Amino acid sequence: MNLHKAYAAILFSILSLNSNAFAIDQVILKSGAIIEGKILSEVPNRHVDIQLVNGTKKRIQQTQVSSVERDVPSDVDQKMTGNESGFYFGPQLGLRITMDSASSGSTTTFFTWGARAGFNTAQLGDFAKFAVGLSFLHAEENISTVTASENQVFAQFLFRKVGNTGFYFGPELGLDLLRISTTASTTTASGTAFGFGVDLGYDYYLNDGFSIGTDFRFNHINSATITSSTGGSISTDSSNFLKIMLTGTFHL
């Protein structure tokens, strides 16, 4: 419960600090007209390239320009978010490291794969984009005569493009769909456990539509009681996982 309150406090603080942080670039013409948007490039004595609020790009000759103002406080900046990449999705491959000691007395590492998708919902000034998404990961553990198959579905609340870079971070929460089979007694058991964690990563943009990068996630899965095929029940302990993923992401 304390962790849940901490996530809520961090989110509220960031939103509060950035609620009035919107800014826009302005090109003031000699005619007195003001063109607003995002300055893409400025070549002295030649021209200024600017992306307008509606998403189009415009080149203005320097002979028409009176002055250029950057980061002028304005809520117009928020409207430009809709003109940039919104949806993102892509596959993930990597390792899931069990942070808790197994029966052998050491941590265990297993291959995991999955995918994620989301949408940038808001521009938090120059701080970051706020995104809401879903992540799916599958992993199988084989220890002695026991095989555990897990499908984890997490809702993610991420701050992306932090400081206009490829960094992103944020909390996540979801469900762990667990299925355990025992070879010795040919019994199976399945159930669901609640989980939460944090996600931290970096997207290296190869172009405007595709990026590749590393993704680090820490998840805590609560203990649960799952139902056995023989009619009984099996209790599982809470678990902590570190996931190191390679992610390819398409940006639409």
C-alpha positions as CSV (number, residue, x, y, z in Angstrom):
1,M,0.0,0.0,0.0
2,N,2.8,2.4,0.8
3,L,4.3,1.8,-2.7
4,H,0.9,2.6,-4.3
5,K,0.8,5.9,-2.4
6,A,4.4,6.7,-3.4
7,Y,3.5,6.2,-7.1
8,A,0.5,8.5,-6.8
9,A,2.5,11.2,-5.0
10,I,5.2,11.1,-7.7
11,L,2.7,11.4,-10.5
12,F,0.8,14.2,-8.8
13,S,4.0,16.2,-8.2
14,I,5.2,15.9,-11.8
15,L,1.9,16.9,-13.2
16,S,1.7,19.9,-10.8
17,L,5.2,21.1,-11.7
18,N,4.6,20.9,-15.4
19,S,1.0,22.1,-15.7
20,N,2.1,25.6,-16.7
21,A,5.3,24.7,-18.5
22,F,4.1,24.9,-22.1
23,A,6.1,27.1,-24.5
24,I,6.1,27.9,-28.2
25,D,8.7,29.3,-30.6
26,Q,7.7,32.5,-32.5
27,V,9.0,34.1,-35.7
28,I,8.1,37.8,-35.8
29,L,8.0,39.2,-39.3
30,K,8.8,42.7,-40.4
31,S,5.2,43.1,-41.4
32,G,4.2,42.6,-37.7
33,A,2.7,39.1,-38.2
34,I,3.7,36.4,-35.7
35,I,4.2,32.8,-36.8
36,E,4.1,30.2,-34.0
37,G,5.4,26.6,-33.9
38,K,8.6,24.8,-33.3
39,I,11.9,26.1,-34.8
40,L,13.5,23.2,-36.8
41,S,16.5,25.1,-38.0
42,E,17.8,28.6,-38.4
43,V,20.5,29.5,-41.0
44,P,21.9,33.1,-40.3
45,N,21.3,35.5,-43.1
46,R,19.4,32.9,-45.1
47,H,16.2,31.4,-43.7
48,V,14.3,29.9,-40.7
49,D,12.5,26.6,-40.9
50,I,9.5,26.2,-38.6
51,Q,6.9,23.5,-38.0
52,L,3.5,25.2,-37.6
53,V,0.9,24.3,-35.0
54,N,-1.1,22.4,-37.6
55,G,1.9,20.2,-38.4
56,T,3.0,21.7,-41.7
57,K,6.5,22.9,-42.2
58,K,7.3,26.4,-43.5
59,R,10.5,28.1,-44.7
60,I,10.7,31.8,-44.1
61,Q,13.4,33.9,-45.8
62,Q,15.6,35.9,-43.4
63,T,14.7,39.1,-45.3
64,Q,11.2,38.8,-44.0
65,V,12.2,38.1,-40.4
66,S,12.3,40.8,-37.7
67,S,13.2,38.5,-34.8
68,V,13.0,35.0,-33.5
69,E,11.8,34.1,-30.0
70,R,12.2,30.7,-28.5
71,D,10.3,29.0,-25.6
72,V,7.7,31.8,-25.3
73,P,5.2,30.7,-22.5
74,S,2.0,29.6,-24.3
75,D,-0.6,26.8,-24.1
76,V,-0.5,26.6,-27.9
77,D,2.5,24.2,-27.5
78,Q,0.1,21.6,-26.1
79,K,-1.9,21.5,-29.4
80,M,1.2,20.5,-31.3
81,T,1.3,17.1,-29.5
82,G,-1.5,15.8,-31.8
83,N,0.6,16.5,-34.8
84,E,3.5,14.3,-33.7
85,S,3.8,10.5,-33.3
86,G,1.1,9.2,-31.1
87,F,0.7,5.4,-31.3
88,Y,3.6,3.1,-30.6
89,F,3.9,-0.7,-30.6
90,G,6.6,-3.3,-31.0
91,P,8.1,-6.7,-29.9
92,Q,10.3,-7.4,-26.8
93,L,12.9,-10.1,-26.2
94,G,15.1,-10.6,-23.2
95,L,15.7,-12.2,-19.8
96,R,13.7,-12.4,-16.7
97,I,15.8,-12.7,-13.5
98,T,14.1,-14.0,-10.4
99,M,15.3,-11.9,-7.5
100,D,14.2,-14.4,-4.8
101,S,16.2,-17.5,-3.9
102,A,15.0,-20.7,-5.5
103,S,15.0,-24.1,-3.9
104,S,18.7,-24.4,-5.0
105,G,19.5,-21.3,-3.0
106,S,20.4,-19.1,-6.0
107,T,18.5,-16.8,-8.4
108,T,17.2,-18.1,-11.7
109,T,17.2,-16.5,-15.1
110,F,14.8,-17.4,-17.9
111,F,14.1,-16.2,-21.5
112,T,11.0,-14.1,-22.0
113,W,9.3,-12.5,-25.0
114,G,6.3,-10.3,-25.6
115,A,5.1,-7.0,-27.0
116,R,3.9,-3.6,-25.9
117,A,1.6,-0.9,-27.3
118,G,0.5,2.5,-26.2
119,F,-0.5,6.1,-27.0
120,N,1.0,9.4,-26.1
121,T,-1.9,11.2,-24.5
122,A,-0.5,14.5,-23.3
123,Q,2.4,16.9,-23.6
124,L,3.8,17.9,-20.1
125,G,5.4,21.1,-21.3
126,D,9.1,20.6,-22.2
127,F,9.4,17.8,-19.6
128,A,8.0,14.8,-21.4
129,K,5.1,13.2,-23.1
130,F,2.6,11.2,-20.9
131,A,1.7,7.8,-22.4
132,V,-0.7,5.0,-21.4
133,G,-0.1,1.6,-22.8
134,L,-0.2,-2.2,-22.3
135,S,2.6,-4.7,-22.1
136,F,2.4,-8.5,-22.5
137,L,5.3,-10.9,-21.5
138,H,5.5,-14.7,-21.6
139,A,8.0,-16.8,-19.7
140,E,8.3,-20.5,-18.7
141,E,10.3,-21.8,-15.8
142,N,11.5,-25.4,-15.5
143,I,12.8,-26.4,-12.1
144,S,13.1,-30.1,-11.4
145,T,9.7,-31.8,-12.2
146,V,7.8,-28.5,-12.0
147,T,7.0,-26.3,-15.1
148,A,5.6,-22.8,-14.5
149,S,4.2,-20.9,-17.4
150,E,3.4,-17.2,-16.9
151,N,1.6,-14.6,-19.0
152,Q,1.9,-11.1,-17.5
153,V,-0.3,-8.3,-18.7
154,F,0.5,-4.8,-17.3
155,A,-1.0,-1.4,-17.8
156,Q,1.8,1.2,-18.1
157,F,1.8,4.9,-17.3
158,L,5.0,6.3,-18.8
159,F,6.7,9.6,-19.2
160,R,8.3,9.3,-22.6
161,K,10.8,11.5,-24.5
162,V,11.9,13.0,-21.2
163,G,13.7,16.3,-21.8
164,N,13.2,15.7,-25.6
165,T,15.4,12.6,-25.4
166,G,14.7,8.9,-25.9
167,F,14.4,8.2,-22.1
168,Y,11.2,7.0,-20.6
169,F,10.1,5.8,-17.1
170,G,7.0,5.2,-15.1
171,P,4.9,2.9,-12.9
172,E,2.9,-0.2,-14.1
173,L,0.4,-2.5,-12.6
174,G,-1.4,-5.6,-13.9
175,L,-2.0,-9.4,-13.6
176,D,0.2,-12.5,-13.7
177,L,-1.7,-15.4,-15.3
178,L,0.1,-18.4,-13.8
179,R,-0.1,-22.1,-14.8
180,I,1.9,-24.8,-12.9
181,S,2.3,-28.4,-14.1
182,T,4.0,-31.2,-12.1
183,T,5.4,-34.1,-14.1
184,A,5.6,-36.4,-11.1
185,S,1.9,-36.4,-10.3
186,T,0.7,-35.1,-13.7
187,T,-1.4,-32.4,-12.0
188,T,-1.8,-28.8,-13.1
189,A,-2.9,-25.7,-11.3
190,S,-3.8,-22.2,-12.6
191,G,-4.7,-18.8,-11.2
192,T,-4.1,-15.1,-11.2
193,A,-1.9,-12.9,-9.1
194,F,-1.8,-9.1,-8.9
195,G,1.5,-7.3,-9.6
196,F,3.0,-3.9,-9.9
197,G,6.4,-2.3,-10.7
198,V,8.4,0.3,-12.6
199,D,9.7,0.6,-16.1
200,L,12.8,2.5,-17.3
201,G,14.3,2.5,-20.8
202,Y,15.7,4.3,-23.7
203,D,14.6,4.5,-27.4
204,Y,17.2,5.2,-30.0
205,Y,15.4,6.5,-33.0
206,L,16.8,5.2,-36.3
207,N,14.2,7.4,-38.0
208,D,10.9,9.1,-37.2
209,G,9.0,5.8,-37.5
210,F,11.2,3.2,-35.7
211,S,13.4,3.0,-32.7
212,I,15.3,0.3,-30.9
213,G,16.5,0.3,-27.3
214,T,16.9,-1.4,-23.9
215,D,14.1,-1.7,-21.4
216,F,14.6,-2.4,-17.7
217,R,11.6,-3.5,-15.6
218,F,11.2,-4.4,-11.9
219,N,8.0,-6.2,-11.0
220,H,6.6,-7.5,-7.7
221,I,4.0,-10.3,-8.0
222,N,1.8,-10.9,-4.9
223,S,1.3,-14.3,-3.4
224,A,-1.8,-16.1,-4.6
225,T,-3.8,-19.3,-4.1
226,I,-4.3,-21.2,-7.4
227,T,-6.7,-24.0,-8.1
228,S,-5.4,-27.5,-8.9
229,S,-6.9,-29.9,-11.5
230,T,-7.3,-32.5,-8.7
231,G,-9.7,-30.1,-6.8
232,G,-7.2,-28.8,-4.2
233,S,-5.3,-25.6,-4.1
234,I,-1.7,-24.5,-4.2
235,S,-0.3,-21.3,-2.5
236,T,2.4,-19.4,-4.2
237,D,4.9,-17.0,-2.6
238,S,5.3,-13.4,-3.6
239,S,8.0,-12.9,-6.2
240,N,10.3,-10.1,-7.4
241,F,11.6,-10.0,-11.0
242,L,14.1,-7.9,-12.9
243,K,13.5,-8.0,-16.7
244,I,16.1,-6.8,-19.2
245,M,14.6,-6.5,-22.6
246,L,15.6,-5.5,-26.1
247,T,12.7,-3.5,-27.7
248,G,11.9,-2.5,-31.2
249,T,9.2,0.1,-31.5
250,F,7.2,1.4,-34.4
251,H,5.9,5.0,-34.0
252,L,2.8,6.0,-36.0
